[in-house]
């Protein structure tokens, strides 16, 4: 490889790096160290408020209790034993 070829490769590489830097800077913008303002929420309170009695009443159906529906009258007419 000739000396002029090596110099041309170094020149092209350095120009490519400069072009890539300026293109990247124009696309992504300048990096700033300024902070951003964000919304904060109120802290969670440890006090417990009683539930609304119109929604949570003591006579309400509890969906977590298993309910079995059975007939109270016996439909079995067969007899067992002796008469």
N, CA, C and O atoms as a Maestro MAE file, in Angstrom:
{
 s_m_m2io_version
 :::
 2.0.0
}

f_m_ct {
 s_m_title
 :::
 protein
 m_atom[332] {
  # First column is atom index #
  i_m_mmod_type
  r_m_x_coord
  r_m_y_coord
  r_m_z_coord
  i_m_residue_number
  s_m_chain_name
  s_m_pdb_residue_name
  s_m_pdb_atom_name
  i_m_atomic_number
  :::
  1 25 0.852 -1.159 0.000 1 A "UNK " " N  " 7
  2 3 0.000 0.000 0.000 1 A "UNK " " CA " 6
  3 2 0.906 1.232 0.000 1 A "UNK " " C  " 6
  4 15 1.890 1.300 0.737 1 A "UNK " " O  " 8
  5 25 0.563 2.169 -0.816 2 A "UNK " " N  " 7
  6 3 1.375 3.379 -0.929 2 A "UNK " " CA " 6
  7 2 1.070 4.315 0.227 2 A "UNK " " C  " 6
  8 15 0.048 4.196 0.902 2 A "UNK " " O  " 8
  9 25 1.958 5.220 0.428 3 A "UNK " " N  " 7
  10 3 1.812 6.194 1.498 3 A "UNK " " CA " 6
  11 2 0.628 7.126 1.229 3 A "UNK " " C  " 6
  12 15 -0.056 7.538 2.166 3 A "UNK " " O  " 8
  13 25 0.385 7.454 -0.009 4 A "UNK " " N  " 7
  14 3 -0.730 8.340 -0.361 4 A "UNK " " CA " 6
  15 2 -2.078 7.644 -0.144 4 A "UNK " " C  " 6
  16 15 -3.064 8.291 0.209 4 A "UNK " " O  " 8
  17 25 -2.116 6.311 -0.358 5 A "UNK " " N  " 7
  18 3 -3.347 5.558 -0.106 5 A "UNK " " CA " 6
  19 2 -3.689 5.569 1.388 5 A "UNK " " C  " 6
  20 15 -4.846 5.755 1.762 5 A "UNK " " O  " 8
  21 25 -2.698 5.374 2.217 6 A "UNK " " N  " 7
  22 3 -2.903 5.382 3.665 6 A "UNK " " CA " 6
  23 2 -3.368 6.764 4.135 6 A "UNK " " C  " 6
  24 15 -4.250 6.865 4.988 6 A "UNK " " O  " 8
  25 25 -2.788 7.805 3.592 7 A "UNK " " N  " 7
  26 3 -3.189 9.165 3.961 7 A "UNK " " CA " 6
  27 2 -4.621 9.445 3.512 7 A "UNK " " C  " 6
  28 15 -5.367 10.121 4.219 7 A "UNK " " O  " 8
  29 25 -5.010 8.936 2.352 8 A "UNK " " N  " 7
  30 3 -6.370 9.133 1.862 8 A "UNK " " CA " 6
  31 2 -7.377 8.389 2.746 8 A "UNK " " C  " 6
  32 15 -8.457 8.918 3.009 8 A "UNK " " O  " 8
  33 25 -7.055 7.187 3.206 9 A "UNK " " N  " 7
  34 3 -7.943 6.416 4.091 9 A "UNK " " CA " 6
  35 2 -8.124 7.139 5.418 9 A "UNK " " C  " 6
  36 15 -9.242 7.211 5.928 9 A "UNK " " O  " 8
  37 25 -7.049 7.674 5.988 10 A "UNK " " N  " 7
  38 3 -7.127 8.411 7.251 10 A "UNK " " CA " 6
  39 2 -7.952 9.673 7.066 10 A "UNK " " C  " 6
  40 15 -8.751 10.020 7.936 10 A "UNK " " O  " 8
  41 25 -7.770 10.367 5.944 11 A "UNK " " N  " 7
  42 3 -8.526 11.587 5.674 11 A "UNK " " CA " 6
  43 2 -10.018 11.287 5.534 11 A "UNK " " C  " 6
  44 15 -10.849 11.988 6.111 11 A "UNK " " O  " 8
  45 25 -10.358 10.252 4.774 12 A "UNK " " N  " 7
  46 3 -11.770 9.889 4.571 12 A "UNK " " CA " 6
  47 2 -12.398 9.447 5.889 12 A "UNK " " C  " 6
  48 15 -13.550 9.787 6.157 12 A "UNK " " O  " 8
  49 25 -11.676 8.705 6.713 13 A "UNK " " N  " 7
  50 3 -12.198 8.248 8.002 13 A "UNK " " CA " 6
  51 2 -12.453 9.431 8.928 13 A "UNK " " C  " 6
  52 15 -13.483 9.468 9.600 13 A "UNK " " O  " 8
  53 25 -11.545 10.392 8.978 14 A "UNK " " N  " 7
  54 3 -11.741 11.543 9.861 14 A "UNK " " CA " 6
  55 2 -12.899 12.420 9.386 14 A "UNK " " C  " 6
  56 15 -13.656 12.934 10.209 14 A "UNK " " O  " 8
  57 25 -13.047 12.599 8.075 15 A "UNK " " N  " 7
  58 3 -14.174 13.365 7.555 15 A "UNK " " CA " 6
  59 2 -15.479 12.633 7.848 15 A "UNK " " C  " 6
  60 15 -16.479 13.272 8.176 15 A "UNK " " O  " 8
  61 25 -15.490 11.317 7.737 16 A "UNK " " N  " 7
  62 3 -16.689 10.529 8.027 16 A "UNK " " CA " 6
  63 2 -17.088 10.648 9.494 16 A "UNK " " C  " 6
  64 15 -18.275 10.736 9.811 16 A "UNK " " O  " 8
  65 25 -16.107 10.652 10.382 17 A "UNK " " N  " 7
  66 3 -16.395 10.797 11.809 17 A "UNK " " CA " 6
  67 2 -16.995 12.176 12.083 17 A "UNK " " C  " 6
  68 15 -17.947 12.286 12.856 17 A "UNK " " O  " 8
  69 25 -16.461 13.218 11.470 18 A "UNK " " N  " 7
  70 3 -16.992 14.568 11.673 18 A "UNK " " CA " 6
  71 2 -18.415 14.684 11.125 18 A "UNK " " C  " 6
  72 15 -19.277 15.279 11.771 18 A "UNK " " O  " 8
  73 25 -18.663 14.132 9.960 19 A "UNK " " N  " 7
  74 3 -20.013 14.176 9.383 19 A "UNK " " CA " 6
  75 2 -20.985 13.396 10.274 19 A "UNK " " C  " 6
  76 15 -22.097 13.860 10.526 19 A "UNK " " O  " 8
  77 25 -20.583 12.234 10.745 20 A "UNK " " N  " 7
  78 3 -21.448 11.433 11.613 20 A "UNK " " CA " 6
  79 2 -21.745 12.169 12.915 20 A "UNK " " C  " 6
  80 15 -22.864 12.091 13.424 20 A "UNK " " O  " 8
  81 25 -20.756 12.887 13.465 21 A "UNK " " N  " 7
  82 3 -20.964 13.651 14.698 21 A "UNK " " CA " 6
  83 2 -21.998 14.754 14.480 21 A "UNK " " C  " 6
  84 15 -22.910 14.910 15.293 21 A "UNK " " O  " 8
  85 25 -21.873 15.507 13.413 22 A "UNK " " N  " 7
  86 3 -22.798 16.605 13.180 22 A "UNK " " CA " 6
  87 2 -24.198 16.113 12.812 22 A "UNK " " C  " 6
  88 15 -25.191 16.722 13.213 22 A "UNK " " O  " 8
  89 25 -24.286 15.034 12.067 23 A "UNK " " N  " 7
  90 3 -25.593 14.468 11.738 23 A "UNK " " CA " 6
  91 2 -26.264 13.928 13.006 23 A "UNK " " C  " 6
  92 15 -27.454 14.157 13.224 23 A "UNK " " O  " 8
  93 25 -25.518 13.228 13.824 24 A "UNK " " N  " 7
  94 3 -26.076 12.705 15.080 24 A "UNK " " CA " 6
  95 2 -26.493 13.816 16.016 24 A "UNK " " C  " 6
  96 15 -27.516 13.713 16.693 24 A "UNK " " O  " 8
  97 25 -25.705 14.881 16.059 25 A "UNK " " N  " 7
  98 3 -26.040 16.010 16.919 25 A "UNK " " CA " 6
  99 2 -27.298 16.718 16.428 25 A "UNK " " C  " 6
  100 15 -28.097 17.190 17.237 25 A "UNK " " O  " 8
  101 25 -27.483 16.797 15.115 26 A "UNK " " N  " 7
  102 3 -28.685 17.456 14.600 26 A "UNK " " CA " 6
  103 2 -29.930 16.590 14.782 26 A "UNK " " C  " 6
  104 15 -31.026 17.121 14.968 26 A "UNK " " O  " 8
  105 25 -29.779 15.276 14.733 27 A "UNK " " N  " 7
  106 3 -30.932 14.386 14.905 27 A "UNK " " CA " 6
  107 2 -31.327 14.282 16.372 27 A "UNK " " C  " 6
  108 15 -32.498 14.447 16.711 27 A "UNK " " O  " 8
  109 25 -30.369 14.013 17.235 28 A "UNK " " N  " 7
  110 3 -30.666 13.767 18.645 28 A "UNK " " CA " 6
  111 2 -30.619 15.031 19.492 28 A "UNK " " C  " 6
  112 15 -31.120 15.022 20.616 28 A "UNK " " O  " 8
  113 25 -30.050 16.090 19.005 29 A "UNK " " N  " 7
  114 3 -30.005 17.342 19.752 29 A "UNK " " CA " 6
  115 2 -28.888 17.338 20.780 29 A "UNK " " C  " 6
  116 15 -28.158 16.361 20.945 29 A "UNK " " O  " 8
  117 25 -28.784 18.464 21.460 30 A "UNK " " N  " 7
  118 3 -27.757 18.595 22.487 30 A "UNK " " CA " 6
  119 2 -28.212 17.927 23.778 30 A "UNK " " C  " 6
  120 15 -29.393 17.937 24.124 30 A "UNK " " O  " 8
  121 25 -27.264 17.361 24.463 31 A "UNK " " N  " 7
  122 3 -27.552 16.749 25.753 31 A "UNK " " CA " 6
  123 2 -27.435 17.844 26.809 31 A "UNK " " C  " 6
  124 15 -26.406 18.510 26.921 31 A "UNK " " O  " 8
  125 25 -28.496 18.019 27.574 32 A "UNK " " N  " 7
  126 3 -28.471 19.025 28.631 32 A "UNK " " CA " 6
  127 2 -28.529 18.337 29.978 32 A "UNK " " C  " 6
  128 15 -29.071 17.239 30.104 32 A "UNK " " O  " 8
  129 25 -27.988 18.966 30.950 33 A "UNK " " N  " 7
  130 3 -27.994 18.413 32.303 33 A "UNK " " CA " 6
  131 2 -29.118 19.012 33.141 33 A "UNK " " C  " 6
  132 15 -29.171 18.792 34.351 33 A "UNK " " O  " 8
  133 25 -30.007 19.760 32.516 34 A "UNK " " N  " 7
  134 3 -31.120 20.353 33.247 34 A "UNK " " CA " 6
  135 2 -32.117 19.260 33.626 34 A "UNK " " C  " 6
  136 15 -32.376 18.346 32.844 34 A "UNK " " O  " 8
  137 25 -32.659 19.363 34.806 35 A "UNK " " N  " 7
  138 3 -33.629 18.380 35.276 35 A "UNK " " CA " 6
  139 2 -35.011 18.660 34.724 35 A "UNK " " C  " 6
  140 15 -35.284 19.753 34.227 35 A "UNK " " O  " 8
  141 25 -35.863 17.690 34.813 36 A "UNK " " N  " 7
  142 3 -37.236 17.807 34.353 36 A "UNK " " CA " 6
  143 2 -38.155 17.905 35.558 36 A "UNK " " C  " 6
  144 15 -37.882 17.318 36.604 36 A "UNK " " O  " 8
  145 25 -39.239 18.643 35.411 37 A "UNK " " N  " 7
  146 3 -40.254 18.740 36.454 37 A "UNK " " CA " 6
  147 2 -41.236 17.584 36.255 37 A "UNK " " C  " 6
  148 15 -41.724 17.359 35.147 37 A "UNK " " O  " 8
  149 25 -41.516 16.868 37.317 38 A "UNK " " N  " 7
  150 3 -42.466 15.768 37.261 38 A "UNK " " CA " 6
  151 2 -43.511 15.956 38.357 38 A "UNK " " C  " 6
  152 15 -43.241 16.562 39.394 38 A "UNK " " O  " 8
  153 25 -44.685 15.437 38.114 39 A "UNK " " N  " 7
  154 3 -45.740 15.510 39.113 39 A "UNK " " CA " 6
  155 2 -45.461 14.484 40.206 39 A "UNK " " C  " 6
  156 15 -44.969 13.388 39.940 39 A "UNK " " O  " 8
  157 25 -45.779 14.857 41.422 40 A "UNK " " N  " 7
  158 3 -45.660 13.919 42.533 40 A "UNK " " CA " 6
  159 2 -47.041 13.704 43.123 40 A "UNK " " C  " 6
  160 15 -47.903 14.580 43.050 40 A "UNK " " O  " 8
  161 25 -47.241 12.549 43.699 41 A "UNK " " N  " 7
  162 3 -48.536 12.234 44.288 41 A "UNK " " CA " 6
  163 2 -48.480 12.470 45.783 41 A "UNK " " C  " 6
  164 15 -47.403 12.547 46.375 41 A "UNK " " O  " 8
  165 25 -49.634 12.581 46.376 42 A "UNK " " N  " 7
  166 3 -49.716 12.751 47.826 42 A "UNK " " CA " 6
  167 2 -49.359 11.426 48.493 42 A "UNK " " C  " 6
  168 15 -49.650 10.366 47.939 42 A "UNK " " O  " 8
  169 25 -48.744 11.461 49.655 43 A "UNK " " N  " 7
  170 3 -48.398 10.206 50.335 43 A "UNK " " CA " 6
  171 2 -49.654 9.450 50.763 43 A "UNK " " C  " 6
  172 15 -50.704 10.046 51.001 43 A "UNK " " O  " 8
  173 25 -49.527 8.151 50.852 44 A "UNK " " N  " 7
  174 3 -50.647 7.299 51.239 44 A "UNK " " CA " 6
  175 2 -50.892 7.468 52.731 44 A "UNK " " C  " 6
  176 15 -49.965 7.417 53.540 44 A "UNK " " O  " 8
  177 25 -52.155 7.671 53.077 45 A "UNK " " N  " 7
  178 3 -52.525 7.885 54.474 45 A "UNK " " CA " 6
  179 2 -52.713 6.543 55.162 45 A "UNK " " C  " 6
  180 15 -53.098 5.565 54.521 45 A "UNK " " O  " 8
  181 25 -52.445 6.489 56.459 46 A "UNK " " N  " 7
  182 3 -52.612 5.246 57.214 46 A "UNK " " CA " 6
  183 2 -53.950 5.187 57.919 46 A "UNK " " C  " 6
  184 15 -54.247 4.199 58.590 46 A "UNK " " O  " 8
  185 25 -54.769 6.227 57.784 47 A "UNK " " N  " 7
  186 3 -56.080 6.204 58.423 47 A "UNK " " CA " 6
  187 2 -57.057 5.394 57.584 47 A "UNK " " C  " 6
  188 15 -56.996 5.394 56.354 47 A "UNK " " O  " 8
  189 25 -57.960 4.701 58.275 48 A "UNK " " N  " 7
  190 3 -58.946 3.859 57.604 48 A "UNK " " CA " 6
  191 2 -60.299 4.536 57.713 48 A "UNK " " C  " 6
  192 15 -60.726 4.910 58.805 48 A "UNK " " O  " 8
  193 25 -60.963 4.691 56.597 49 A "UNK " " N  " 7
  194 3 -62.284 5.310 56.556 49 A "UNK " " CA " 6
  195 2 -63.320 4.197 56.472 49 A "UNK " " C  " 6
  196 15 -63.139 3.229 55.733 49 A "UNK " " O  " 8
  197 25 -64.402 4.334 57.225 50 A "UNK " " N  " 7
  198 3 -65.463 3.325 57.199 50 A "UNK " " CA " 6
  199 2 -66.111 3.298 55.813 50 A "UNK " " C  " 6
  200 15 -66.304 4.350 55.203 50 A "UNK " " O  " 8
  201 25 -66.449 2.099 55.308 51 A "UNK " " N  " 7
  202 3 -67.062 2.020 53.976 51 A "UNK " " CA " 6
  203 2 -68.483 2.577 53.985 51 A "UNK " " C  " 6
  204 15 -69.108 2.702 55.038 51 A "UNK " " O  " 8
  205 25 -68.973 2.906 52.812 52 A "UNK " " N  " 7
  206 3 -70.306 3.462 52.648 52 A "UNK " " CA " 6
  207 2 -71.348 2.400 53.019 52 A "UNK " " C  " 6
  208 15 -71.352 1.328 52.414 52 A "UNK " " O  " 8
  209 25 -72.230 2.659 53.992 53 A "UNK " " N  " 7
  210 3 -73.190 1.627 54.420 53 A "UNK " " CA " 6
  211 2 -74.238 1.292 53.365 53 A "UNK " " C  " 6
  212 15 -74.866 0.237 53.449 53 A "UNK " " O  " 8
  213 25 -74.447 2.153 52.379 54 A "UNK " " N  " 7
  214 3 -75.412 1.802 51.332 54 A "UNK " " CA " 6
  215 2 -74.854 0.756 50.376 54 A "UNK " " C  " 6
  216 15 -75.614 0.018 49.748 54 A "UNK " " O  " 8
  217 25 -73.549 0.690 50.266 55 A "UNK " " N  " 7
  218 3 -72.929 -0.306 49.384 55 A "UNK " " CA " 6
  219 2 -72.536 -1.547 50.168 55 A "UNK " " C  " 6
  220 15 -72.811 -2.666 49.736 55 A "UNK " " O  " 8
  221 25 -71.898 -1.361 51.309 56 A "UNK " " N  " 7
  222 3 -71.419 -2.472 52.122 56 A "UNK " " CA " 6
  223 2 -72.309 -2.603 53.356 56 A "UNK " " C  " 6
  224 15 -71.951 -2.118 54.429 56 A "UNK " " O  " 8
  225 25 -73.460 -3.250 53.213 57 A "UNK " " N  " 7
  226 3 -74.320 -3.436 54.383 57 A "UNK " " CA " 6
  227 2 -74.151 -4.837 54.926 57 A "UNK " " C  " 6
  228 15 -73.610 -5.713 54.251 57 A "UNK " " O  " 8
  229 25 -74.620 -5.050 56.157 58 A "UNK " " N  " 7
  230 3 -74.395 -6.350 56.796 58 A "UNK " " CA " 6
  231 2 -75.329 -7.432 56.264 58 A "UNK " " C  " 6
  232 15 -75.081 -8.612 56.508 58 A "UNK " " O  " 8
  233 25 -76.381 -7.078 55.555 59 A "UNK " " N  " 7
  234 3 -77.316 -8.062 55.013 59 A "UNK " " CA " 6
  235 2 -77.010 -8.416 53.556 59 A "UNK " " C  " 6
  236 15 -77.793 -9.127 52.926 59 A "UNK " " O  " 8
  237 25 -75.918 -7.949 53.022 60 A "UNK " " N  " 7
  238 3 -75.581 -8.207 51.628 60 A "UNK " " CA " 6
  239 2 -75.143 -9.659 51.443 60 A "UNK " " C  " 6
  240 15 -74.696 -10.310 52.388 60 A "UNK " " O  " 8
  241 25 -75.275 -10.153 50.223 61 A "UNK " " N  " 7
  242 3 -74.843 -11.513 49.899 61 A "UNK " " CA " 6
  243 2 -73.330 -11.512 49.772 61 A "UNK " " C  " 6
  244 15 -72.755 -10.657 49.098 61 A "UNK " " O  " 8
  245 25 -72.694 -12.467 50.417 62 A "UNK " " N  " 7
  246 3 -71.245 -12.582 50.364 62 A "UNK " " CA " 6
  247 2 -70.886 -13.508 49.202 62 A "UNK " " C  " 6
  248 15 -71.174 -14.702 49.278 62 A "UNK " " O  " 8
  249 25 -70.271 -13.006 48.135 63 A "UNK " " N  " 7
  250 3 -69.976 -13.870 46.984 63 A "UNK " " CA " 6
  251 2 -68.849 -14.864 47.244 63 A "UNK " " C  " 6
  252 15 -68.621 -15.761 46.432 63 A "UNK " " O  " 8
  253 25 -68.147 -14.720 48.352 64 A "UNK " " N  " 7
  254 3 -67.044 -15.647 48.610 64 A "UNK " " CA " 6
  255 2 -67.507 -16.900 49.354 64 A "UNK " " C  " 6
  256 15 -66.721 -17.828 49.541 64 A "UNK " " O  " 8
  257 25 -68.773 -16.938 49.780 65 A "UNK " " N  " 7
  258 3 -69.300 -18.098 50.484 65 A "UNK " " CA " 6
  259 2 -69.947 -19.029 49.472 65 A "UNK " " C  " 6
  260 15 -70.736 -18.596 48.632 65 A "UNK " " O  " 8
  261 25 -69.606 -20.321 49.557 66 A "UNK " " N  " 7
  262 3 -70.170 -21.294 48.628 66 A "UNK " " CA " 6
  263 2 -71.623 -21.567 48.990 66 A "UNK " " C  " 6
  264 15 -71.949 -21.822 50.150 66 A "UNK " " O  " 8
  265 25 -72.482 -21.511 47.998 67 A "UNK " " N  " 7
  266 3 -73.914 -21.714 48.210 67 A "UNK " " CA " 6
  267 2 -74.326 -22.984 47.479 67 A "UNK " " C  " 6
  268 15 -74.004 -23.170 46.305 67 A "UNK " " O  " 8
  269 25 -75.054 -23.870 48.198 68 A "UNK " " N  " 7
  270 3 -75.581 -25.080 47.571 68 A "UNK " " CA " 6
  271 2 -77.099 -24.994 47.578 68 A "UNK " " C  " 6
  272 15 -77.718 -24.788 48.622 68 A "UNK " " O  " 8
  273 25 -77.675 -25.152 46.430 69 A "UNK " " N  " 7
  274 3 -79.130 -25.090 46.304 69 A "UNK " " CA " 6
  275 2 -79.651 -26.517 46.244 69 A "UNK " " C  " 6
  276 15 -79.324 -27.273 45.329 69 A "UNK " " O  " 8
  277 25 -80.480 -26.883 47.250 70 A "UNK " " N  " 7
  278 3 -81.061 -28.229 47.293 70 A "UNK " " CA " 6
  279 2 -82.552 -28.110 47.535 70 A "UNK " " C  " 6
  280 15 -83.035 -27.099 48.044 70 A "UNK " " O  " 8
  281 25 -83.254 -29.124 47.174 71 A "UNK " " N  " 7
  282 3 -84.700 -29.147 47.359 71 A "UNK " " CA " 6
  283 2 -85.005 -29.511 48.803 71 A "UNK " " C  " 6
  284 15 -84.332 -30.364 49.381 71 A "UNK " " O  " 8
  285 25 -86.011 -28.874 49.393 72 A "UNK " " N  " 7
  286 3 -86.382 -29.187 50.777 72 A "UNK " " CA " 6
  287 2 -87.398 -30.314 50.836 72 A "UNK " " C  " 6
  288 15 -87.531 -30.958 51.877 72 A "UNK " " O  " 8
  289 25 -88.118 -30.571 49.753 73 A "UNK " " N  " 7
  290 3 -89.088 -31.677 49.726 73 A "UNK " " CA " 6
  291 2 -88.431 -32.883 49.092 73 A "UNK " " C  " 6
  292 15 -87.644 -32.755 48.154 73 A "UNK " " O  " 8
  293 25 -88.756 -34.042 49.606 74 A "UNK " " N  " 7
  294 3 -88.176 -35.272 49.090 74 A "UNK " " CA " 6
  295 2 -88.991 -35.751 47.893 74 A "UNK " " C  " 6
  296 15 -90.200 -35.959 48.000 74 A "UNK " " O  " 8
  297 25 -88.336 -35.922 46.774 75 A "UNK " " N  " 7
  298 3 -89.024 -36.411 45.587 75 A "UNK " " CA " 6
  299 2 -88.847 -37.912 45.427 75 A "UNK " " C  " 6
  300 15 -89.332 -38.493 44.455 75 A "UNK " " O  " 8
  301 25 -88.156 -38.550 46.373 76 A "UNK " " N  " 7
  302 3 -87.914 -39.987 46.313 76 A "UNK " " CA " 6
  303 2 -89.142 -40.708 46.897 76 A "UNK " " C  " 6
  304 15 -89.428 -40.576 48.087 76 A "UNK " " O  " 8
  305 25 -89.857 -41.459 46.070 77 A "UNK " " N  " 7
  306 3 -91.072 -42.154 46.546 77 A "UNK " " CA " 6
  307 2 -90.837 -43.618 46.809 77 A "UNK " " C  " 6
  308 15 -91.778 -44.325 47.172 77 A "UNK " " O  " 8
  309 25 -89.643 -44.099 46.647 78 A "UNK " " N  " 7
  310 3 -89.397 -45.531 46.895 78 A "UNK " " CA " 6
  311 2 -89.347 -45.779 48.393 78 A "UNK " " C  " 6
  312 15 -88.946 -44.903 49.160 78 A "UNK " " O  " 8
  313 25 -89.752 -46.965 48.807 79 A "UNK " " N  " 7
  314 3 -89.750 -47.312 50.221 79 A "UNK " " CA " 6
  315 2 -88.717 -48.373 50.459 79 A "UNK " " C  " 6
  316 15 -88.425 -49.193 49.588 79 A "UNK " " O  " 8
  317 25 -88.183 -48.349 51.612 80 A "UNK " " N  " 7
  318 3 -87.215 -49.367 51.974 80 A "UNK " " CA " 6
  319 2 -87.685 -50.072 53.224 80 A "UNK " " C  " 6
  320 15 -88.427 -49.496 54.021 80 A "UNK " " O  " 8
  321 25 -87.268 -51.298 53.406 81 A "UNK " " N  " 7
  322 3 -87.634 -52.037 54.593 81 A "UNK " " CA " 6
  323 2 -88.909 -52.845 54.377 81 A "UNK " " C  " 6
  324 15 -89.399 -52.950 53.253 81 A "UNK " " O  " 8
  325 25 -89.450 -53.419 55.462 82 A "UNK " " N  " 7
  326 3 -90.634 -54.263 55.362 82 A "UNK " " CA " 6
  327 2 -91.852 -53.488 55.825 82 A "UNK " " C  " 6
  328 15 -91.760 -52.528 56.590 82 A "UNK " " O  " 8
  329 25 -93.024 -53.952 55.318 83 A "UNK " " N  " 7
  330 3 -94.278 -53.299 55.724 83 A "UNK " " CA " 6
  331 2 -95.090 -54.201 56.584 83 A "UNK " " C  " 6
  332 15 -96.177 -53.823 57.021 83 A "UNK " " O  " 8
  :::
 }
 m_bond[331] {
  # First column is bond index #
  i_m_from
  i_m_to
  i_m_order
  :::
  1 1 2 1
  2 2 3 1
  3 3 4 2
  4 3 5 1
  5 5 6 1
  6 6 7 1
  7 7 8 2
  8 7 9 1
  9 9 10 1
  10 10 11 1
  11 11 12 2
  12 11 13 1
  13 13 14 1
  14 14 15 1
  15 15 16 2
  16 15 17 1
  17 17 18 1
  18 18 19 1
  19 19 20 2
  20 19 21 1
  21 21 22 1
  22 22 23 1
  23 23 24 2
  24 23 25 1
  25 25 26 1
  26 26 27 1
  27 27 28 2
  28 27 29 1
  29 29 30 1
  30 30 31 1
  31 31 32 2
  32 31 33 1
  33 33 34 1
  34 34 35 1
  35 35 36 2
  36 35 37 1
  37 37 38 1
  38 38 39 1
  39 39 40 2
  40 39 41 1
  41 41 42 1
  42 42 43 1
  43 43 44 2
  44 43 45 1
  45 45 46 1
  46 46 47 1
  47 47 48 2
  48 47 49 1
  49 49 50 1
  50 50 51 1
  51 51 52 2
  52 51 53 1
  53 53 54 1
  54 54 55 1
  55 55 56 2
  56 55 57 1
  57 57 58 1
  58 58 59 1
  59 59 60 2
  60 59 61 1
  61 61 62 1
  62 62 63 1
  63 63 64 2
  64 63 65 1
  65 65 66 1
  66 66 67 1
  67 67 68 2
  68 67 69 1
  69 69 70 1
  70 70 71 1
  71 71 72 2
  72 71 73 1
  73 73 74 1
  74 74 75 1
  75 75 76 2
  76 75 77 1
  77 77 78 1
  78 78 79 1
  79 79 80 2
  80 79 81 1
  81 81 82 1
  82 82 83 1
  83 83 84 2
  84 83 85 1
  85 85 86 1
  86 86 87 1
  87 87 88 2
  88 87 89 1
  89 89 90 1
  90 90 91 1
  91 91 92 2
  92 91 93 1
  93 93 94 1
  94 94 95 1
  95 95 96 2
  96 95 97 1
  97 97 98 1
  98 98 99 1
  99 99 100 2
  100 99 101 1
  101 101 102 1
  102 102 103 1
  103 103 104 2
  104 103 105 1
  105 105 106 1
  106 106 107 1
  107 107 108 2
  108 107 109 1
  109 109 110 1
  110 110 111 1
  111 111 112 2
  112 111 113 1
  113 113 114 1
  114 114 115 1
  115 115 116 2
  116 115 117 1
  117 117 118 1
  118 118 119 1
  119 119 120 2
  120 119 121 1
  121 121 122 1
  122 122 123 1
  123 123 124 2
  124 123 125 1
  125 125 126 1
  126 126 127 1
  127 127 128 2
  128 127 129 1
  129 129 130 1
  130 130 131 1
  131 131 132 2
  132 131 133 1
  133 133 134 1
  134 134 135 1
  135 135 136 2
  136 135 137 1
  137 137 138 1
  138 138 139 1
  139 139 140 2
  140 139 141 1
  141 141 142 1
  142 142 143 1
  143 143 144 2
  144 143 145 1
  145 145 146 1
  146 146 147 1
  147 147 148 2
  148 147 149 1
  149 149 150 1
  150 150 151 1
  151 151 152 2
  152 151 153 1
  153 153 154 1
  154 154 155 1
  155 155 156 2
  156 155 157 1
  157 157 158 1
  158 158 159 1
  159 159 160 2
  160 159 161 1
  161 161 162 1
  162 162 163 1
  163 163 164 2
  164 163 165 1
  165 165 166 1
  166 166 167 1
  167 167 168 2
  168 167 169 1
  169 169 170 1
  170 170 171 1
  171 171 172 2
  172 171 173 1
  173 173 174 1
  174 174 175 1
  175 175 176 2
  176 175 177 1
  177 177 178 1
  178 178 179 1
  179 179 180 2
  180 179 181 1
  181 181 182 1
  182 182 183 1
  183 183 184 2
  184 183 185 1
  185 185 186 1
  186 186 187 1
  187 187 188 2
  188 187 189 1
  189 189 190 1
  190 190 191 1
  191 191 192 2
  192 191 193 1
  193 193 194 1
  194 194 195 1
  195 195 196 2
  196 195 197 1
  197 197 198 1
  198 198 199 1
  199 199 200 2
  200 199 201 1
  201 201 202 1
  202 202 203 1
  203 203 204 2
  204 203 205 1
  205 205 206 1
  206 206 207 1
  207 207 208 2
  208 207 209 1
  209 209 210 1
  210 210 211 1
  211 211 212 2
  212 211 213 1
  213 213 214 1
  214 214 215 1
  215 215 216 2
  216 215 217 1
  217 217 218 1
  218 218 219 1
  219 219 220 2
  220 219 221 1
  221 221 222 1
  222 222 223 1
  223 223 224 2
  224 223 225 1
  225 225 226 1
  226 226 227 1
  227 227 228 2
  228 227 229 1
  229 229 230 1
  230 230 231 1
  231 231 232 2
  232 231 233 1
  233 233 234 1
  234 234 235 1
  235 235 236 2
  236 235 237 1
  237 237 238 1
  238 238 239 1
  239 239 240 2
  240 239 241 1
  241 241 242 1
  242 242 243 1
  243 243 244 2
  244 243 245 1
  245 245 246 1
  246 246 247 1
  247 247 248 2
  248 247 249 1
  249 249 250 1
  250 250 251 1
  251 251 252 2
  252 251 253 1
  253 253 254 1
  254 254 255 1
  255 255 256 2
  256 255 257 1
  257 257 258 1
  258 258 259 1
  259 259 260 2
  260 259 261 1
  261 261 262 1
  262 262 263 1
  263 263 264 2
  264 263 265 1
  265 265 266 1
  266 266 267 1
  267 267 268 2
  268 267 269 1
  269 269 270 1
  270 270 271 1
  271 271 272 2
  272 271 273 1
  273 273 274 1
  274 274 275 1
  275 275 276 2
  276 275 277 1
  277 277 278 1
  278 278 279 1
  279 279 280 2
  280 279 281 1
  281 281 282 1
  282 282 283 1
  283 283 284 2
  284 283 285 1
  285 285 286 1
  286 286 287 1
  287 287 288 2
  288 287 289 1
  289 289 290 1
  290 290 291 1
  291 291 292 2
  292 291 293 1
  293 293 294 1
  294 294 295 1
  295 295 296 2
  296 295 297 1
  297 297 298 1
  298 298 299 1
  299 299 300 2
  300 299 301 1
  301 301 302 1
  302 302 303 1
  303 303 304 2
  304 303 305 1
  305 305 306 1
  306 306 307 1
  307 307 308 2
  308 307 309 1
  309 309 310 1
  310 310 311 1
  311 311 312 2
  312 311 313 1
  313 313 314 1
  314 314 315 1
  315 315 316 2
  316 315 317 1
  317 317 318 1
  318 318 319 1
  319 319 320 2
  320 319 321 1
  321 321 322 1
  322 322 323 1
  323 323 324 2
  324 323 325 1
  325 325 326 1
  326 326 327 1
  327 327 328 2
  328 327 329 1
  329 329 330 1
  330 330 331 1
  331 331 332 2
  :::
 }
}
